[in-house]
Amino acid sequence: MSSNVKSFSVGYNPINKNNSFTSGDYLTGQTTLELANDCNINSLCVKLKGKAEVRWTENHGKTVVTYYNKEKFFSIKQFIIQEGQGNNIVGQGCHVYPFTFQIPAQDLPSSFKGSWGKIVYTLEANLSRSMRVDSKAKAKFTLIHKGNLNSDPFLMTPQHSTTDKKMKLFTSGTVGMDVNIVRTGFHQGEGIKVVASIQNKSSRDIKPKYCLYKKCSYFAKGKRRVETKDILKEVGDAIPSSAGQTVTRTITVPPTTCVSISSCNIIKVEYRLRVYLDVKYASDPEIKFPIVILPALQGPDGEHLPAYPSYGFEAFANSDMPGGTGFLQNPTASGPSAPPLPYGTYGMYPSLTDFHGKS
């Protein structure tokens, strides 16, 4: 930054206590320019951008291959000072230029950062002057996907599965379980009620165990990179040999859990709830349920509301995240880009059961 420009920055005004936005919200902010002397400005503009990027490297013999991909959700430009519109002399001192954008009302994925990819939303200000390198300023903001249990019938679908296993080696007999969960979608901080009817007809005690884990997939050049991470693990009481019990347990989704991401072509975030029986000296019989994590319910000021147990949650299924507030102006801005293409466009998107290792 040249000596004539003492400072140049861009910022935005929060609309709720969580300092987050969602699609369709209005975002207001300001660009601040401080000059040591009068200055001739070619142009001053602000961009609102949303994009995803993935990058990783692989060794193929002696060759290192970089896999990179990006997806632009939208880019909206607004000129504060436009080139060719008269004498753009800005005087010495501090100047504050307000602006307003509306985040496109499309199916946007939440902000995300993983090992090999990220989804970011930014404000970028650019100051252009003759015979000078452009001055740039950037501010990131958090966007949360707008979603509730009514947004997709799949989210309200109950899930049920059974498994049976004949014991071998040091354990004889059979074990089996019949497991139900009330639906597929759950909000951050909400309890997942798991009801398991377990039959232990083996010669050993067995324990029911529960694991909620996350699976992130990154796509580039027709390939996929995957990482998995356990979110939480819990262990139930032992069920004695030659006994049957119905066990109910509530698995609470941590409030800080990243929401599921499905509306991005190059990054996907999925969850599974794994219910399994810990059997010594034998492979564990297990059942896996796909789980969709939705944003926490929010009050009018954007503050998170308490989570409700799954068996009483349906009463709140009509709740939705509120839109943002802000003063409305009529800036000159270019329109947003077209919505992202569906997964099927790439022809490489995996099904929910197409996992290597964990599914």
CORDABEL-V485892 format. One record per helix or strand. SS is the DSSP state (H for helix, E for strand). FROM is the first residue (numbers start at 1). TO is the last residue. If there is no record, write none. Layout:
SS:FROM:TO
SS:FROM:TO
This chain:
E:5:12
E:20:21
E:26:35
E:39:40
E:43:60
E:63:81
E:89:90
E:93:102
E:112:113
E:117:128
E:135:143
H:153:156
E:159:166
E:173:181
E:185:187
E:191:202
E:206:220
E:223:239
E:243:252
E:261:261
E:267:278
E:286:294
E:298:298
E:304:304
H:310:316
E:333:333
H:343:345
